[in-house]
Amino acid sequence: MNIVLLTALGVGGATVIGSVIGFAFKKLSHRFSDIILSFAAGVMLCAAVFGLVLPSIDENNASSVFVSIAGIACGALLLNIMDKLVPHLHRISGNDIESHGENNEKLGKVLLFVMAIAIHNLPEGIAAGVGFGTGNTAEAITIAGGIALQNIPEGMVIIAPMLAVGMSKKRTFLVASFTGIVEVLGTFLGYFAVSVSSVILPFALSFAGGTMLYVISDEMIPETHHEGSRGVTWALLIGFSLMLIMDVYLG
């Protein structure tokens, strides 16, 4: 349980770390942020496939693959519905927010932007918690590590828009930290869900994998390729390879 607590704090704390970086370096280049996010996408892609989807399939039961497919579909469908209700990073950009005048409408758009991140962080946290259901602690930690890596640039992104609308640094930091707290809660929710009943474990693992695959395909990769940089492609491949090495030697 202690390792789950530390992991939850690490996953949520990564957003806070990103926020601190956002305060210190308000003018980080978009290309640098894209490379970090693409590296995280590679790590998460490997973690989703090898740490969540494949463990959800019972080698002695061929029909279990259909349970896994159903879980992936449900996880992706949930995020698709959430994305329609509350758009995420590639739907609401910081630049779009900053282009409005300094008024209540602008503040509302910023808060919507932050709330979108917080809502999307919940299933990511659940994925981190569900990873412990396999009993492979090292693999679960690497899954959580991939999610945490993605949270760092996400934390960086939300600082500038809030400061631009006149929020105090203290309030900005507290709001940014809230998005990380949501992920901590999600981690515990996922962990306790699979702890209560091992029957739901295969579906829960593939469901978590589906949410991660959706985030990678629908949000992270498009967000990093808007300028057509080859560097982000290599960053994704390096992240995937590094995670694969960790999965083999630490799993």
Sequence and secondary structure as in RCSB ss.txt:
>XXXX:A:sequence
MNIVLLTALGVGGATVIGSVIGFAFKKLSHRFSDIILSFAAGVMLCAAVFGLVLPSIDENNASSVFVSIAGIACG
ALLLNIMDKLVPHLHRISGNDIESHGENNEKLGKVLLFVMAIAIHNLPEGIAAGVGFGTGNTAEAITIAGGIALQ
NIPEGMVIIAPMLAVGMSKKRTFLVASFTGIVEVLGTFLGYFAVSVSSVILPFALSFAGGTMLYVISDEMIPETH
HEGSRGVTWALLIGFSLMLIMDVYLG
>XXXX:A:secstr
 HHHHHHHHHHHHHHHHHHHHHHH TT  HHHHHHHHHHHHHHHHHIIIIIIIGGGS TT TTHHHHHHHHHHHH
HHHHHHHHHHS  TTTS HHHHHTS SSHHHHHHHHHHHHHHHHHHHHHHHHHHHGGGGS HHHHHHHHHHHHHH
HHHHHHHTHHHHHHTT  HHHHHHHHHHHHHHHHHHHHHHHHHHHH GGGHHHHHHHHHHHHHHHIIIIIHHHH 
TT  HHHHHHHHHHHHHHHHHHHHH 
